[in-house]
Amino acid sequence: MAAYRRGVLAVLTILLVTTAAQAAQQTAPAQKQEKVDLDKDGRKETTVFYENNLPVRAESDKNNDGKADLFTVFRAGKKVSSEADRDQDGRIDQWKLYDDKGRVSKVAEDASGDGKPDKWKQLLQGTVVQLKEEDRNHDGRVDRRVLQEFKADKRILVSANPMRYAPAPGYVTLWKEEDTDYDGDVDVFTEKGNPEPDRSRIGRSMGPNLFEATQGSADPLAGLSRAERNAAQMNERYGLESADKAKKA
């Protein structure tokens, strides 16, 4: 009888394991991967991983050394973030976030090679406005912040005799604040077209970088990043169209 019970138990165990495996196969998302040539140079440098026929991540070997140096994450088939080892030293030194249209919205970079971001940039209103921040002495605090607007009609001086300007579409600085003695407070503030900029900015804290959310629910701009707050506050002064107004138009 004992042998019979053991035999029945063994059969039941096999059935349960088989059934569970079959169920897992039925419920697990279909996975596949393929090598593709994204930069169209004739070399399939990128491996794309799929679930349910949608890309979930990708690994690229940009310098053809056999090791991945660009890692991209997708959600619902759309690119949402990426990390890159640009100098191929085995450490990530650039991080990017993308908006729902696949455009870069935030960038952080490690320029010093210590493994920590020391440059930040956030693109606002698509690519019309950008806020750039920098930790120049690598103490973990922002000490330079610049708000810029893209101008398609920007020109630069290319000859002084005779004086001649050439089209040079690019970003124009609207304002800049700096902590020159690295004590955490604003020491220098300049503003485009204003020989007497707001002196009240001097001595104020430089505050957190643009990836840190603001605090205080009483503030109508609470919950926005510092970059978005700054851009919103500058919109009216410089006549820039806000992203919300652009969407409603």
N, C-alpha and C positions, 0 to 999 in steps of 0.2 A: 504493500500500500504506500509505504514511504517513497519507494522508487517511482511509483505511478504519479504521486503528487509532485515529486521533483521533475518528472518528465513534463507534466502539465504546466508547471511553473516556468520551465525553460521555454516551452512553446509560447506561452503567454508573453514572456519577456521579449522573445524574438518578434512577436506580432506587434507589441507596443513600440519597440525600437523602430521597426520597419514603418509602422504607421506614422510615428513622429517624424521620421526622416522624409517620408512622402509629403507630409503636411508642411514641413519646413521648405521643401522644394517648391511647393505650390504657393506659399505665402511670401517667400524671400524674393526681393526684387531681382529681376534679371540683370546680371552684370556682364559687362564686356569692356574691352579696351582696344584701342587702335592707335597706330603710329601715323602721324600726319605732319605735313610740311606747312606750318602756319606762316612762315616768313617768305615762302615761295623762292627759296634758294636752291631747290633741288634735293635737299636733305630732310628726311623725316625726323626732326629734332624733338618733337612733342608727342608724349603719350597721353591720350585722353581716356578717362575712365567714365563709363556710363552706368546708369541705373534706370531701368524702364525707358531706354532709348534717349535719355537726357544726360548731358554731361554733368558730373558732380565734382570732378577735379581734374587737373592736368599738371603734368610735370614736363618741363622743357630743359634741354641741354643747349643753351645758347652759344657756348664756345666750343662745342664738339669735343669735350674732353672725357665723355662717357659718364659724367655725373650731372644730375639735374641741378639747375641753379635758378629756376623760376617755377614757383608753385602757385597755381591758381585754383580758387574755389568757386563753384557755381551753385546757385540755388534756383530750383525750378527752371533749370536750363540757362539762367542768366549769370554772368560773371558778377561776383559780389566782393571778392578780395583777392589779393595776390601778395606774395612775398618773393624777394629776389636777393640773390647773392651776386652783386654786380662785379665785385673784384675777384670772385672765385677763390676766396680764402676759406670757404667752408662755413661761413657765418652769414646769416641774413642781415642785410644792411639797407633794405628798402621795403616799405610796407605801403600798400595802396588799397583804398576802398572805392567802390564804384556805385553810381546811382542806378535807378531803375531803367535808365536808357543805355547803360553800359559805359557811361563816361566816367573818367576819374573824378572823384569828389574830394578825396583827402589823400595826402601823401606824407609819409614820415620817412626820414633818412638818417642813417648813422654815418656821418661824414668823418668822424674821428677814428672809427674802427674799434671802439670799445664795447660794441654790442648794444648800445643804448641810443635811441633816436635823439638827435640834436638839431634837426631841421624839420619844420612842419609846414604844410601848405594846405589850404582848403579853398576849393573853387566854388564860387557862389554864382547863382543865376546862370547856370550852365558853365561857361568859361568867361563871362563878362567881368566878374570881380574875383579877385583872389586875395587871401590874407596869408602872409608868409611870416613865420616866426622862427627864431634861431636861438640856440644856447651856445654862444660863442666861446665861453670859457669852460664848458662841459661840467658845470656844477649841478646840473639837473634842473636849472631854472631858466625861463625865457628871458633874454636880455635885449632882444631886438624884435620889433613887430612892425610890419609894413602892410598897408592896405593899397591895392592897386586896381586900376580899371583898364580893360583892353580898349585900345583906340585903333580903329582900322585906318584912320587918317593921320596917324602919327608920322612925323618926318624928322630926319636927322640932318645935321650939317655935314656935308661931304667935301666941301671946298670953301676956302675962305677968300680966294682970289681967282675969279670973282666969287662972291658968296653964293652958294648953291645948296639947296636942300633936296633930299631924295626921300621917296616914300619908305617908311620903315614901320609897318604895322606891329604893334606890340603893347606892352603894359606901361601905363603911366602911374607914377606914385601919387596917391591922393594925400596920405599922411604917413608919418613915421614916428615911432617912439623908441627910445633906447635907454638902457641902463648901462651907462659907461663905466661906472665904478663897481658894478656887480654886487650892489647891496640889496637888490630886489625892488628898487623904486625907479620911477621914470626920471631921467636926468635931462634928456633932450626930446623935444617934440617939435616937429615941423609939419607944415600943411601947405598943399599946393595952392599957389596964388595968394597966399596970406603972409605978408611980412611980419605980422604980429599975431602968431597963433595963440591959442588958448593956453595961458600960463598956468591955469588950474590943474593941468595934467601933470605938471612938474611936481615930483615928490610923491605922487600916487604909486601904489603898488603895481608892478607889472602884471601880477596875477598869474593864474595857471595858463598852460598852453591850450590851444584850440580844441584838443581832444578831451578836455575836462569840462563837464557840464557846469553851468552856473547854478547857484543856489538861491532860494527865496521865492516862495509861491506868490508873494504879493507883487512881484515884478512881472509885468505883462510879457516880458521876453524870457521869463524863467523857463528852463528846459532846453533852450537853444544853446549851442556852443558859443564860446566867446567870439569866434569868427562871425557867426551869424548875427550875434548881438551888435558887434561893431559895424557890420555891413548894414544892418537895419537902421542903426543910428546915423550912419553916413548917407543913406539913400536920400533923405529929405534935403540935407545940406548941399549935396552935389547933384541933385536932380536925377539920381539913378532910379530906374524902375525896379521895384521889388519883384522877387520871384512870384509871390502870391498875385500881384497885380498882373503880371505877365500871363499867368495861367488863366486868369478870369477874362482877359482881353479877347 
